[in-house]
Amino acid sequence: MERKVREEAMESITERLSSFDNLYFPRVLQSSASDPSHRKSILHDLLSHDVPVFLERYGSELTSDELHEFDALNDDYEVNWHLKHLRSKLSPTSEELKLRSVTVKNRRRAYLNKLICDGQYFSEDAMREREPYLHHEYFGRFQDLGGRSMARPGERWSETLLRRCEEARLVAKIREEQQRLGVAQKDWVGNESDPREDEEEEEEEVEDEDEDEKEKEKENGGDNGKEMLLDPPGDDNGAASATVEQHEALSAEAMQDRMDQFTYIMQQKFLSGKDHEHLDYSKIDDDETLDDHWLREANHDAEEKYFAED
């Protein structure tokens, strides 16, 4: 007599699963799985005719008691394999937890390599969007902030306006973080003094000093005025050098080094699971196709070792 899942259990399982709106169905069946009654019919038909496929697709949605209903079929190799696999997820041993941790780390690193090759997720603009303050501290404060708002070649005016709005939003987020950390207002992003403004202020101060000296010269006589002219009104070279030093740009090598540091921090942030606002880690951690990356790496290492021994 052929063993099968009890009809009452099949009814209960398919009834519960049919209430899930986001349940997976093959594309050819998606149009007919629009409401619970149709979904239940599809699920019941699959469970009646192909238990291994049913467990492969929907086993992760089953409870421990529901999995127990399939024990009558554990003589079937595929069914038994799925049951062991699903139960190890529900109640993993300490050894399985360690293996799972290693697997997740490897899959995330494999996905990291894919993101790096893609070139978008870890581009400067994308990383700045996710962490504007961190970008500012490592890299942005040495850049010309005004240049980010300028129109770019081939860019439409509407695109420029949208980018300026986005830039204003990021600057506001940087300022919020600076305020939260107690950064002095003069050091807030956008509040840095412009060297040209400093130079104009210095010129105005020198002109005012010259006028004061002329007034004193008229009041005290020409000799005192001549003596005062022998001494410079101030150390202009020192002030100018201080201004240049304050706004001095880093070398290309130093800028690249800071960008490398920032990128490394962002990559470690991804690996540690802190990018959950931007990525679905469950899809990455459960993606078995990412294991192929490490299989290729292992095969490559084995080949190198083989030829090295020869």
TABEL-V604115 format. One record per residue. N is the residue number from 1. RES is the residue in one small letter. SS is DSSP state (@ for helix, = for strand, . for the rest). PHI is phi in degrees with one decimal (999 if undefined). Layout:
n->N res->RES ss->SS phi->PHI
n->N res->RES ss->SS phi->PHI
This chain:
n->1 res->m ss->. phi->999
n->2 res->e ss->. phi->-73.1
n->3 res->r ss->. phi->-83.8
n->4 res->k ss->. phi->-155.2
n->5 res->v ss->. phi->-70.6
n->6 res->r ss->. phi->-58.9
n->7 res->e ss->@ phi->-60.0
n->8 res->e ss->@ phi->-62.2
n->9 res->a ss->@ phi->-67.4
n->10 res->m ss->@ phi->-61.6
n->11 res->e ss->@ phi->-63.9
n->12 res->s ss->@ phi->-66.3
n->13 res->i ss->@ phi->-65.3
n->14 res->t ss->@ phi->-68.8
n->15 res->e ss->@ phi->-64.2
n->16 res->r ss->@ phi->-68.3
n->17 res->l ss->@ phi->-66.1
n->18 res->s ss->. phi->-67.1
n->19 res->s ss->. phi->-81.4
n->20 res->f ss->. phi->-82.4
n->21 res->d ss->. phi->-74.5
n->22 res->n ss->. phi->-99.3
n->23 res->l ss->. phi->-69.7
n->24 res->y ss->. phi->-74.0
n->25 res->f ss->. phi->-139.8
n->26 res->p ss->. phi->-56.9
n->27 res->r ss->@ phi->-56.4
n->28 res->v ss->@ phi->-67.7
n->29 res->l ss->@ phi->-106.0
n->30 res->q ss->@ phi->-63.1
n->31 res->s ss->. phi->-66.6
n->32 res->s ss->. phi->-92.0
n->33 res->a ss->. phi->-107.5
n->34 res->s ss->. phi->-80.0
n->35 res->d ss->. phi->-132.0
n->36 res->p ss->@ phi->-56.3
n->37 res->s ss->@ phi->-64.4
n->38 res->h ss->@ phi->-69.6
n->39 res->r ss->@ phi->-62.4
n->40 res->k ss->@ phi->-62.6
n->41 res->s ss->@ phi->-63.3
n->42 res->i ss->@ phi->-65.4
n->43 res->l ss->@ phi->-64.8
n->44 res->h ss->@ phi->-63.9
n->45 res->d ss->@ phi->-64.7
n->46 res->l ss->@ phi->-66.3
n->47 res->l ss->@ phi->-63.2
n->48 res->s ss->@ phi->-75.2
n->49 res->h ss->@ phi->-111.4
n->50 res->d ss->. phi->-149.1
n->51 res->v ss->@ phi->-63.4
n->52 res->p ss->@ phi->-57.0
n->53 res->v ss->@ phi->-66.5
n->54 res->f ss->@ phi->-60.3
n->55 res->l ss->@ phi->-66.9
n->56 res->e ss->@ phi->-63.8
n->57 res->r ss->@ phi->-80.4
n->58 res->y ss->@ phi->-122.1
n->59 res->g ss->@ phi->-60.4
n->60 res->s ss->@ phi->-68.3
n->61 res->e ss->@ phi->-91.6
n->62 res->l ss->. phi->-87.2
n->63 res->t ss->. phi->-85.9
n->64 res->s ss->@ phi->-62.0
n->65 res->d ss->@ phi->-65.9
n->66 res->e ss->@ phi->-69.1
n->67 res->l ss->@ phi->-63.8
n->68 res->h ss->@ phi->-60.1
n->69 res->e ss->. phi->-65.5
n->70 res->f ss->. phi->-92.1
n->71 res->d ss->@ phi->-62.6
n->72 res->a ss->@ phi->-64.1
n->73 res->l ss->@ phi->-109.4
n->74 res->n ss->. phi->-72.6
n->75 res->d ss->. phi->-71.9
n->76 res->d ss->. phi->-76.0
n->77 res->y ss->@ phi->-58.8
n->78 res->e ss->@ phi->-65.3
n->79 res->v ss->@ phi->-61.8
n->80 res->n ss->@ phi->-62.1
n->81 res->w ss->@ phi->-62.2
n->82 res->h ss->@ phi->-62.4
n->83 res->l ss->@ phi->-63.6
n->84 res->k ss->@ phi->-62.0
n->85 res->h ss->@ phi->-63.4
n->86 res->l ss->@ phi->-68.1
n->87 res->r ss->@ phi->-69.2
n->88 res->s ss->@ phi->-66.2
n->89 res->k ss->@ phi->-77.3
n->90 res->l ss->@ phi->-71.4
n->91 res->s ss->. phi->-136.0
n->92 res->p ss->. phi->-73.1
n->93 res->t ss->. phi->-78.6
n->94 res->s ss->@ phi->-61.3
n->95 res->e ss->@ phi->-67.5
n->96 res->e ss->@ phi->-67.6
n->97 res->l ss->@ phi->-64.5
n->98 res->k ss->@ phi->-63.3
n->99 res->l ss->@ phi->-63.3
n->100 res->r ss->@ phi->-63.1
n->101 res->s ss->@ phi->-62.1
n->102 res->v ss->@ phi->-64.9
n->103 res->t ss->@ phi->-61.8
n->104 res->v ss->@ phi->-62.2
n->105 res->k ss->@ phi->-60.8
n->106 res->n ss->@ phi->-66.0
n->107 res->r ss->@ phi->-67.5
n->108 res->r ss->@ phi->-66.8
n->109 res->r ss->@ phi->-68.3
n->110 res->a ss->@ phi->-64.0
n->111 res->y ss->@ phi->-69.2
n->112 res->l ss->@ phi->-59.3
n->113 res->n ss->@ phi->-61.5
n->114 res->k ss->@ phi->-65.7
n->115 res->l ss->@ phi->-64.9
n->116 res->i ss->@ phi->-65.4
n->117 res->c ss->@ phi->-65.0
n->118 res->d ss->@ phi->-63.7
n->119 res->g ss->. phi->85.5
n->120 res->q ss->. phi->-95.8
n->121 res->y ss->. phi->-61.6
n->122 res->f ss->. phi->-106.7
n->123 res->s ss->. phi->-74.5
n->124 res->e ss->@ phi->-59.9
n->125 res->d ss->@ phi->-63.1
n->126 res->a ss->@ phi->-67.8
n->127 res->m ss->@ phi->-68.6
n->128 res->r ss->@ phi->-65.0
n->129 res->e ss->@ phi->-62.2
n->130 res->r ss->@ phi->-78.6
n->131 res->e ss->. phi->-134.9
n->132 res->p ss->@ phi->-63.7
n->133 res->y ss->@ phi->-69.3
n->134 res->l ss->@ phi->-62.1
n->135 res->h ss->@ phi->-61.4
n->136 res->h ss->@ phi->-62.1
n->137 res->e ss->@ phi->-67.4
n->138 res->y ss->@ phi->-84.8
n->139 res->f ss->. phi->-139.2
n->140 res->g ss->@ phi->-62.7
n->141 res->r ss->@ phi->-69.6
n->142 res->f ss->@ phi->-100.6
n->143 res->q ss->. phi->-103.8
n->144 res->d ss->. phi->-83.7
n->145 res->l ss->@ phi->-63.3
n->146 res->g ss->@ phi->-64.8
n->147 res->g ss->@ phi->-65.2
n->148 res->r ss->@ phi->-72.0
n->149 res->s ss->@ phi->-95.8
n->150 res->m ss->. phi->-77.0
n->151 res->a ss->. phi->-65.7
n->152 res->r ss->. phi->-103.9
n->153 res->p ss->. phi->-55.7
n->154 res->g ss->. phi->77.7
n->155 res->e ss->. phi->-92.3
n->156 res->r ss->. phi->-72.2
n->157 res->w ss->@ phi->-62.6
n->158 res->s ss->@ phi->-63.4
n->159 res->e ss->@ phi->-67.2
n->160 res->t ss->@ phi->-63.6
n->161 res->l ss->@ phi->-63.6
n->162 res->l ss->@ phi->-62.0
n->163 res->r ss->@ phi->-66.9
n->164 res->r ss->@ phi->-66.2
n->165 res->c ss->@ phi->-62.8
n->166 res->e ss->@ phi->-65.1
n->167 res->e ss->@ phi->-64.4
n->168 res->a ss->@ phi->-63.0
n->169 res->r ss->@ phi->-64.8
n->170 res->l ss->@ phi->-67.0
n->171 res->v ss->@ phi->-62.7
n->172 res->a ss->@ phi->-63.0
n->173 res->k ss->@ phi->-66.4
n->174 res->i ss->@ phi->-63.9
n->175 res->r ss->@ phi->-63.9
n->176 res->e ss->@ phi->-59.1
n->177 res->e ss->@ phi->-69.1
n->178 res->q ss->@ phi->-64.4
n->179 res->q ss->@ phi->-65.2
n->180 res->r ss->@ phi->-62.2
n->181 res->l ss->. phi->-87.1
n->182 res->g ss->. phi->78.9
n->183 res->v ss->. phi->-67.9
n->184 res->a ss->. phi->-57.4
n->185 res->q ss->@ phi->-60.6
n->186 res->k ss->@ phi->-65.1
n->187 res->d ss->@ phi->-98.6
n->188 res->w ss->. phi->-64.6
n->189 res->v ss->. phi->-59.4
n->190 res->g ss->. phi->91.9
n->191 res->n ss->. phi->-97.6
n->192 res->e ss->. phi->-63.9
n->193 res->s ss->. phi->-70.4
n->194 res->d ss->. phi->-84.8
n->195 res->p ss->@ phi->-54.6
n->196 res->r ss->@ phi->-68.4
n->197 res->e ss->@ phi->-66.1
n->198 res->d ss->@ phi->-59.9
n->199 res->e ss->@ phi->-66.1
n->200 res->e ss->@ phi->-64.5
n->201 res->e ss->@ phi->-63.2
n->202 res->e ss->@ phi->-64.3
n->203 res->e ss->@ phi->-63.4
n->204 res->e ss->@ phi->-63.7
n->205 res->e ss->@ phi->-63.9
n->206 res->v ss->@ phi->-64.3
n->207 res->e ss->@ phi->-63.3
n->208 res->d ss->@ phi->-63.6
n->209 res->e ss->@ phi->-64.4
n->210 res->d ss->@ phi->-62.6
n->211 res->e ss->@ phi->-65.0
n->212 res->d ss->@ phi->-63.3
n->213 res->e ss->@ phi->-65.9
n->214 res->k ss->@ phi->-65.7
n->215 res->e ss->@ phi->-63.5
n->216 res->k ss->@ phi->-64.8
n->217 res->e ss->@ phi->-63.8
n->218 res->k ss->@ phi->-67.0
n->219 res->e ss->@ phi->-74.3
n->220 res->n ss->@ phi->-100.6
n->221 res->g ss->. phi->104.1
n->222 res->g ss->@ phi->-70.0
n->223 res->d ss->@ phi->-63.3
n->224 res->n ss->@ phi->-62.3
n->225 res->g ss->@ phi->-62.3
n->226 res->k ss->@ phi->-66.4
n->227 res->e ss->@ phi->-62.0
n->228 res->m ss->@ phi->-67.3
n->229 res->l ss->@ phi->-69.8
n->230 res->l ss->@ phi->-70.3
n->231 res->d ss->. phi->-98.7
n->232 res->p ss->. phi->-65.7
n->233 res->p ss->. phi->-64.3
n->234 res->g ss->. phi->-179.6
n->235 res->d ss->. phi->-84.4
n->236 res->d ss->@ phi->-62.1
n->237 res->n ss->@ phi->-62.8
n->238 res->g ss->@ phi->-64.1
n->239 res->a ss->@ phi->-65.6
n->240 res->a ss->@ phi->-65.1
n->241 res->s ss->@ phi->-65.9
n->242 res->a ss->@ phi->-65.6
n->243 res->t ss->@ phi->-64.8
n->244 res->v ss->@ phi->-63.0
n->245 res->e ss->@ phi->-63.5
n->246 res->q ss->@ phi->-63.9
n->247 res->h ss->. phi->-107.6
n->248 res->e ss->. phi->-65.1
n->249 res->a ss->. phi->-80.1
n->250 res->l ss->. phi->-74.0
n->251 res->s ss->. phi->-69.1
n->252 res->a ss->@ phi->-60.1
n->253 res->e ss->@ phi->-66.2
n->254 res->a ss->@ phi->-67.4
n->255 res->m ss->@ phi->-63.4
n->256 res->q ss->@ phi->-65.5
n->257 res->d ss->@ phi->-64.0
n->258 res->r ss->@ phi->-68.1
n->259 res->m ss->@ phi->-66.3
n->260 res->d ss->@ phi->-62.8
n->261 res->q ss->@ phi->-63.9
n->262 res->f ss->@ phi->-62.6
n->263 res->t ss->@ phi->-63.9
n->264 res->y ss->@ phi->-61.2
n->265 res->i ss->@ phi->-62.3
n->266 res->m ss->@ phi->-67.2
n->267 res->q ss->@ phi->-68.6
n->268 res->q ss->@ phi->-65.5
n->269 res->k ss->@ phi->-62.6
n->270 res->f ss->@ phi->-64.7
n->271 res->l ss->@ phi->-63.5
n->272 res->s ss->. phi->-82.5
n->273 res->g ss->. phi->87.4
n->274 res->k ss->. phi->-90.8
n->275 res->d ss->. phi->-100.6
n->276 res->h ss->. phi->-64.8
n->277 res->e ss->. phi->-73.3
n->278 res->h ss->. phi->-114.7
n->279 res->l ss->. phi->-137.7
n->280 res->d ss->. phi->-94.2
n->281 res->y ss->@ phi->-66.3
n->282 res->s ss->@ phi->-62.9
n->283 res->k ss->@ phi->-68.4
n->284 res->i ss->@ phi->-72.9
n->285 res->d ss->@ phi->-67.1
n->286 res->d ss->. phi->-101.0
n->287 res->d ss->. phi->-83.6
n->288 res->e ss->@ phi->-69.2
n->289 res->t ss->@ phi->-65.3
n->290 res->l ss->@ phi->-70.3
n->291 res->d ss->@ phi->-67.1
n->292 res->d ss->@ phi->-60.6
n->293 res->h ss->@ phi->-60.3
n->294 res->w ss->@ phi->-76.9
n->295 res->l ss->@ phi->-66.4
n->296 res->r ss->@ phi->-65.2
n->297 res->e ss->@ phi->-62.3
n->298 res->a ss->@ phi->-65.4
n->299 res->n ss->@ phi->-63.8
n->300 res->h ss->@ phi->-65.0
n->301 res->d ss->@ phi->-64.0
n->302 res->a ss->@ phi->-64.9
n->303 res->e ss->@ phi->-64.6
n->304 res->e ss->@ phi->-61.8
n->305 res->k ss->@ phi->-64.8
n->306 res->y ss->@ phi->-61.6
n->307 res->f ss->@ phi->-70.8
n->308 res->a ss->@ phi->-67.7
n->309 res->e ss->@ phi->-69.1
n->310 res->d ss->. phi->-69.0
